Every structure is written in structure tokens, then in C-alpha cells.
């Protein structure tokens, strides 16, 4: 049997679920925001350590 026919009979291509798409995008944005916060915290921590080392030297 043709692969295209088998896929069609088994529900492919799947319909797009807008709610699922929105949740995936929301999770992606949250991850980007968390990653950015972590990066900013690392930069701040590195700067604070550098300043402290200069003051105690």
C-alpha cells in the first residue's frame, strides 16, 4: 500500500491545535526569560567578585 494512503488513513497530517501551540510558545518565552535572568545574575556576580577583589588588594 502507498505510504501516503497509510498516513492519511492514520490521521496524518495532524490538525494543528492552536492551544498547544500557544502553550509551547509560552514555555519557550519563559525559558528564554529564565535563561536571561541567570545570565544577568552571573554577570552581576562576576562584576561584584571583581570589585571585591580590587578593594581587598
MOJO-V994555 format. One record per residue. RES is the residue in three letters. SS is DSSP state (hx for helix, st for strand, lp for the rest). PHI is phi in degrees with one decimal (* if undefined). NEAR is the number of other ideal C-beta (glycine too) atoms within 10 Angstrom. Layout:
res=RES ss=SS phi=PHI near=NEAR
res=RES ss=SS phi=PHI near=NEAR
This chain:
res=UNK ss=lp phi=* near=6
res=UNK ss=lp phi=-67.6 near=7
res=UNK ss=hx phi=-59.2 near=7
res=UNK ss=hx phi=-60.8 near=9
res=UNK ss=hx phi=-65.8 near=9
res=UNK ss=hx phi=-60.4 near=10
res=UNK ss=hx phi=-61.8 near=11
res=UNK ss=hx phi=-62.5 near=11
res=UNK ss=hx phi=-65.3 near=9
res=UNK ss=lp phi=-101.3 near=8
res=UNK ss=lp phi=88.1 near=8
res=UNK ss=lp phi=-105.2 near=9
res=UNK ss=lp phi=-73.8 near=7
res=UNK ss=lp phi=-70.5 near=7
res=UNK ss=lp phi=-74.7 near=6
res=UNK ss=lp phi=-79.3 near=7
res=UNK ss=lp phi=-101.8 near=10
res=UNK ss=hx phi=-61.9 near=8
res=UNK ss=hx phi=-63.1 near=7
res=UNK ss=hx phi=-64.5 near=9
res=UNK ss=hx phi=-59.6 near=10
res=UNK ss=hx phi=-64.1 near=10
res=UNK ss=hx phi=-65.3 near=11
res=UNK ss=hx phi=-63.6 near=11
res=UNK ss=hx phi=-63.1 near=10
res=UNK ss=hx phi=-62.5 near=10
res=UNK ss=hx phi=-64.2 near=10
res=UNK ss=hx phi=-63.3 near=10
res=UNK ss=hx phi=-63.6 near=10
res=UNK ss=hx phi=-62.6 near=10
res=UNK ss=hx phi=-63.8 near=10
res=UNK ss=hx phi=-62.6 near=10
res=UNK ss=hx phi=-65.7 near=10
res=UNK ss=hx phi=-64.8 near=10
res=UNK ss=hx phi=-63.8 near=10
res=UNK ss=hx phi=-66.0 near=10
res=UNK ss=hx phi=-62.6 near=10
res=UNK ss=hx phi=-62.9 near=10
res=UNK ss=hx phi=-64.4 near=10
res=UNK ss=hx phi=-63.8 near=10
res=UNK ss=hx phi=-64.1 near=10
res=UNK ss=hx phi=-65.0 near=10
res=UNK ss=hx phi=-63.5 near=10
res=UNK ss=hx phi=-64.2 near=10
res=UNK ss=hx phi=-62.7 near=10
res=UNK ss=hx phi=-64.5 near=10
res=UNK ss=hx phi=-66.2 near=10
res=UNK ss=hx phi=-64.2 near=10
res=UNK ss=hx phi=-63.9 near=10
res=UNK ss=hx phi=-63.0 near=10
res=UNK ss=hx phi=-62.7 near=10
res=UNK ss=hx phi=-63.6 near=10
res=UNK ss=hx phi=-64.4 near=9
res=UNK ss=hx phi=-65.8 near=8
res=UNK ss=hx phi=-70.1 near=7
res=UNK ss=hx phi=-90.0 near=6
res=UNK ss=lp phi=-82.2 near=5
